Amino acid sequence: MKAIFRINWIEFFAGLGWYLSDFVKYWLMGRNKNSFARVLDLRPYLSDKTSQTEIEPIYFLQDIWLAEKLFQTKPGRHVDIGSSVKTIALISRAFPTTFVDIRPPDIQVAGLDFLKGSVLNLPFKDESLKSVSSICVLEHIGLGRYGDKIDPWGSEKAIAEITRIIKSGGYLFVSVPIDKEDKTFFNAHRTFTRDYFLSLFAGEFNLIEEKYIYGKKLFAKYNKKKGFGTGLWYFQKK
């Protein structure tokens, strides 16, 4: 999926004043002959002058959670399906990792293999993998947002396919949005109730751990009253 560059014009013009002021101040302080600033080379970045570093709390917290679980279980090899490629790249420094996506990155990194594949038809044999993750992926399957085929049962089919490839005793780490109702926000994502999502793994997996992100905090227990959040689950296949 190609990135679309959008400009918030209100923020742009609001920040243009201090930007030009900073540039004039920089210019009047004298020329650094080793790094001369020319008007033709101006590149105004106006959204980074903040009082604190801005982060997206869901991805920040769930990626820490995933890394912690993998460092604890220490798989000989780990396979990830469509999660944050940056996070998976860092995890691959600890043990060999395979990243599967319908849009694999065009880059080579030692210890990290990229495979093109769909979570609906994974390139692995039945019950062949010990450690698998798919973080904030399952809720998108079947909505076409990332070039996948439209399918109202995409999430359920993806879970069945992941179940197929994990061996008995193997581990699975997943996360999805949770809410009071099962809904589809086409074509952004789906949300699941805790009961329905866990029912999709019943009979095949034991639940080892569950965590929930509400706002900027990670909680040990599900709280229906909090409404929308993100559920993180650590399963072991029976």
C-alpha positions as CSV (number, residue, x, y, z in Angstrom):
1,M,0.0,0.0,0.0
2,K,1.5,3.3,-1.1
3,A,1.7,6.0,1.6
4,I,-0.4,9.1,0.9
5,F,1.2,12.4,2.0
6,R,-1.3,14.7,3.5
7,I,-0.8,18.2,4.8
8,N,-2.8,19.7,7.6
9,W,-2.9,23.2,6.3
10,I,-4.1,24.7,9.6
11,E,-1.1,23.3,11.5
12,F,1.2,24.2,8.6
13,F,0.4,27.9,8.7
14,A,0.2,28.0,12.5
15,G,3.7,26.7,12.6
16,L,5.1,28.7,9.8
17,G,5.6,31.7,11.9
18,W,8.0,30.2,14.4
19,Y,9.7,28.3,11.6
20,L,10.6,31.4,9.7
21,S,11.6,33.1,12.9
22,D,13.9,30.2,13.7
23,F,15.4,30.3,10.2
24,V,16.1,34.0,10.4
25,K,17.7,33.6,13.8
26,Y,19.8,30.7,12.4
27,W,20.8,32.8,9.3
28,L,21.9,35.8,11.4
29,M,24.1,33.8,13.7
30,G,26.6,33.4,10.8
31,R,27.3,30.8,8.1
32,N,28.7,27.4,9.0
33,K,30.9,26.8,5.9
34,N,30.7,23.1,6.5
35,S,26.9,23.0,6.4
36,F,25.4,26.0,4.7
37,A,21.7,26.6,4.9
38,R,20.2,27.8,1.6
39,V,16.7,29.1,1.0
40,L,16.2,26.5,-1.8
41,D,17.0,23.7,0.7
42,L,14.4,24.6,3.2
43,R,12.4,21.6,4.5
44,P,9.8,22.7,7.0
45,Y,8.9,20.1,9.6
46,L,6.3,21.8,11.8
47,S,4.8,19.1,14.0
48,D,7.9,17.9,16.0
49,K,8.3,20.8,18.4
50,T,6.3,19.3,21.3
51,S,6.7,19.1,25.1
52,Q,7.0,15.4,25.0
53,T,7.7,12.6,22.5
54,E,4.4,11.5,20.9
55,I,3.8,7.8,20.6
56,E,0.9,5.6,19.6
57,P,0.2,3.8,22.9
58,I,-1.4,0.7,21.5
59,Y,1.5,-0.3,19.2
60,F,4.0,0.8,21.8
61,L,2.6,-1.3,24.6
62,Q,1.7,-4.4,22.6
63,D,5.0,-4.6,20.9
64,I,6.8,-4.4,24.3
65,W,4.5,-7.2,25.4
66,L,5.3,-9.4,22.4
67,A,9.0,-8.9,22.8
68,E,8.8,-9.8,26.5
69,K,6.9,-13.0,25.8
70,L,9.3,-14.1,23.1
71,F,12.4,-13.4,25.1
72,Q,10.9,-15.5,27.9
73,T,9.9,-18.5,25.7
74,K,13.1,-18.3,23.6
75,P,11.9,-20.1,20.5
76,G,14.6,-21.6,18.3
77,R,12.9,-19.8,15.4
78,H,9.9,-17.5,15.4
79,V,7.4,-16.8,12.6
80,D,5.4,-13.5,12.5
81,I,2.4,-12.8,10.3
82,G,2.0,-9.2,9.3
83,S,2.8,-7.4,12.5
84,S,5.0,-4.3,12.8
85,V,8.0,-5.1,10.7
86,K,10.3,-2.8,12.7
87,T,9.4,-4.6,15.9
88,I,9.9,-8.0,14.3
89,A,13.3,-6.8,12.9
90,L,14.5,-6.0,16.4
91,I,13.2,-9.3,17.8
92,S,15.2,-11.1,15.0
93,R,18.4,-9.9,16.7
94,A,17.7,-12.4,19.5
95,F,16.8,-15.4,17.4
96,P,16.1,-16.3,13.7
97,T,12.7,-14.9,12.6
98,T,10.5,-15.2,9.5
99,F,8.1,-12.4,8.6
100,V,5.2,-13.3,6.4
101,D,3.1,-10.6,4.6
102,I,1.2,-10.2,1.4
103,R,3.4,-7.1,0.9
104,P,6.9,-8.3,2.1
105,P,9.6,-5.5,2.5
106,D,12.1,-5.2,-0.3
107,I,15.2,-5.4,1.9
108,Q,17.7,-8.1,3.1
109,V,18.6,-8.5,6.7
110,A,20.7,-11.4,8.2
111,G,18.6,-13.5,10.6
112,L,15.3,-12.2,9.2
113,D,13.6,-13.9,6.3
114,F,10.7,-12.3,4.4
115,L,8.1,-14.5,2.8
116,K,5.2,-13.4,0.6
117,G,2.1,-15.1,1.7
118,S,-1.5,-14.7,2.9
119,V,-2.7,-15.5,6.4
120,L,-5.5,-17.3,4.6
121,N,-3.0,-19.6,2.8
122,L,0.2,-19.7,4.8
123,P,3.3,-21.3,3.2
124,F,3.9,-23.8,6.0
125,K,3.0,-27.5,6.6
126,D,0.4,-28.6,9.1
127,E,1.5,-28.5,12.7
128,S,5.1,-27.4,11.7
129,L,5.7,-24.3,13.8
130,K,6.5,-23.8,17.5
131,S,6.2,-20.0,17.8
132,V,3.9,-17.7,15.9
133,S,2.7,-14.1,16.4
134,S,0.2,-11.9,14.6
135,I,-0.3,-8.5,16.3
136,C,-3.1,-6.2,15.2
137,V,-3.6,-8.1,12.0
138,L,-6.6,-10.5,12.3
139,E,-9.1,-7.6,12.6
140,H,-8.2,-6.4,9.0
141,I,-8.5,-9.7,7.1
142,G,-11.3,-9.7,4.5
143,L,-11.8,-5.9,4.4
144,G,-9.5,-5.2,1.4
145,R,-7.6,-2.4,3.1
146,Y,-4.2,-3.9,2.5
147,G,-5.0,-5.5,-0.9
148,D,-6.5,-8.7,0.5
149,K,-9.6,-10.3,-0.9
150,I,-13.0,-9.1,0.4
151,D,-14.5,-11.7,2.8
152,P,-16.9,-11.1,5.7
153,W,-15.4,-14.2,7.4
154,G,-11.8,-13.3,6.8
155,S,-10.8,-13.1,10.4
156,E,-12.3,-16.4,11.3
157,K,-10.6,-18.1,8.3
158,A,-7.3,-16.5,9.2
159,I,-7.5,-17.9,12.8
160,A,-8.3,-21.4,11.4
161,E,-5.3,-21.2,9.1
162,I,-3.0,-20.1,11.9
163,T,-4.3,-22.9,14.0
164,R,-3.4,-25.4,11.3
165,I,0.3,-24.5,11.2
166,I,1.1,-24.6,14.9
167,K,2.3,-27.8,16.4
168,S,1.1,-29.3,19.7
169,G,2.7,-27.4,22.6
170,G,3.5,-24.5,20.3
171,Y,2.8,-20.9,21.2
172,L,0.7,-18.2,19.6
173,F,0.7,-14.5,20.4
174,V,-2.1,-12.3,19.0
175,S,-3.9,-9.0,19.5
176,V,-7.1,-7.5,18.2
177,P,-9.4,-4.6,19.1
178,I,-12.1,-5.5,21.6
179,D,-15.4,-3.8,22.5
180,K,-18.8,-4.5,23.9
181,E,-20.1,-5.7,20.5
182,D,-18.7,-7.5,17.5
183,K,-18.6,-4.8,14.7
184,T,-17.0,-4.1,11.4
185,F,-15.8,-0.6,10.7
186,F,-15.3,-1.0,6.9
187,N,-12.6,-0.9,5.7
188,A,-10.6,0.0,8.8
189,H,-10.9,-3.0,11.1
190,R,-13.3,-5.2,13.0
191,T,-13.8,-5.3,16.8
192,F,-14.5,-8.4,18.8
193,T,-16.1,-9.1,22.1
194,R,-13.7,-11.0,24.4
195,D,-16.1,-14.0,24.6
196,Y,-16.5,-14.3,20.8
197,F,-12.8,-14.0,20.1
198,L,-11.7,-16.6,22.7
199,S,-14.4,-18.9,21.3
200,L,-12.5,-19.0,18.0
201,F,-9.6,-20.8,19.8
202,A,-11.7,-23.0,22.2
203,G,-10.8,-26.6,22.0
204,E,-7.5,-26.1,20.2
205,F,-5.6,-23.8,22.6
206,N,-5.1,-23.2,26.3
207,L,-5.0,-19.5,27.3
208,I,-1.7,-18.8,29.1
209,E,-2.0,-15.0,29.5
210,E,-4.3,-12.1,28.6
211,K,-3.7,-8.4,28.8
212,Y,-5.8,-5.4,27.8
213,I,-4.8,-1.9,26.7
214,Y,-7.2,0.9,27.6
215,G,-5.9,4.3,26.8
216,K,-2.2,4.4,27.7
217,K,-2.1,1.6,30.2
218,L,-1.8,-2.2,30.1
219,F,-4.2,-4.0,32.4
220,A,-4.2,-7.6,33.6
221,K,-7.9,-8.1,33.4
222,Y,-10.7,-7.4,30.9
223,N,-13.1,-4.6,31.9
224,K,-16.3,-4.5,29.7
225,K,-17.2,-1.1,31.2
226,K,-14.1,0.5,29.7
227,G,-15.5,-0.2,26.2
228,F,-13.1,-0.1,23.3
229,G,-9.6,-1.4,23.9
230,T,-7.0,-3.9,22.6
231,G,-6.8,-7.5,23.8
232,L,-3.4,-9.3,23.9
233,W,-3.5,-13.1,24.2
234,Y,-0.8,-15.7,24.7
235,F,-2.0,-19.2,23.8
236,Q,-0.4,-22.7,23.8
237,K,-1.8,-25.3,21.5
238,K,-3.1,-28.5,23.1
